[in-house]
Amino acid sequence: MEQEPRAHAEGHRALVAAAGPAVLDTRELEPAGVATTLRADAQGRLAVTDGPFLETKEAAGGYYLIEAGHLDEVLGLAEHLYQATAGHSGAEIRSVVEPG
């Protein structure tokens, strides 16, 4: 499986190179298993638990914040990512909600 991490890194470098200054931020996230979740219990008291809130097969491993004119621009950039082409995962694209 040594090729998969290399393919991930190459895809990330290719996206950042193609997007240039449009990449405002990008970070890898810690695995979901080390997450801390804050939620209200049945009485409305806040409870802190270790680990993710939901059992899920997929979790976000990182993110890119990209300034783009429209979705097609971002789709073209995301094609560089291994996750988008590997067949066993994907790249989720969302717009940022502007305040107001």
N, C-alpha and C positions, 0 to 999 in steps of 0.2 A: 504493500500500500504506500510505499515511498513516493510513487508518482503523483498520488492525489494531492498531498500538501504542496508539492512543487507546482502542479497545475493551478491550485488555488492562488498561490503567490504570483505566478505569471499572469493570471487573469486580472488580479487586483492591480498589478503594475501597468498592464495594458489599458485598463479602464482609466486609471489616473493620468497616464500619458495622453490618452485620447481626449480626455475632458479638460486637461490643463487647469487654468485658474477657475473653471466652473465648479471644481470640487472645493466646497467650503469647509468640509470636515469629513473625516473618515476614521472609524475606530473599530477595533475588534472587541467583542464583548466577552466577558467571562462565561463559562458554560452555565446553562440554566440550573444545573444541580447545585451550584453555589449561590444561587439567588436568595435574597431575603424578601419575603412578601409581607405587606402590611394590609390588613383588611379588618372590617368590623365584624364582630361576632353577632350572635342572635340578639344580644342585649344592646348592641350599638357601641360596645367598647372596642377600642382598637387592639388588635392582636398581631404580634410579630411572629412569623414562623420562618424556619429555615427551609430553603428549597422553593421550587416554583409552585405557583398556585394550582395550575392545571397539569394533568398528565397529558403529554403531547408527544408525538413522534418527531416534530420539527420545532426548532426554536431559532430565534434570530442569533446569528453568530457575530454579527457586526452590522455596520451601516455606513452609508455614504450620504452626505448632504450635498446635493448638486443643484446649482442654479441653472435652470433651463427654460427656454421659451415655450416648449410644449412637450408632450409625452413622447412623440416619435424620436425626439432628440435623446431622451433618457433611455428609451428602448434600444437605440443604436449603441449607446455606451454599455448598457447591461449585457449585450451580446458578448462582450469580452470576458465575462465572468464564467468560470468553470461551473459554478452552481447552476447557471442558466442553461448550459448545454450538456451536462452530465447525465441527465435522464433520471436521476434519483433525488433531486432536490429542486431548487428554483431560486429565483430572485424576485422578491416582492417589491413593487414600486408604489409609493404613496406620495401624495402632495402634502406639503406642510400647511396646516391651518393658520391662516393669518389672523392676528388679533383684531378684535372689533367686531 
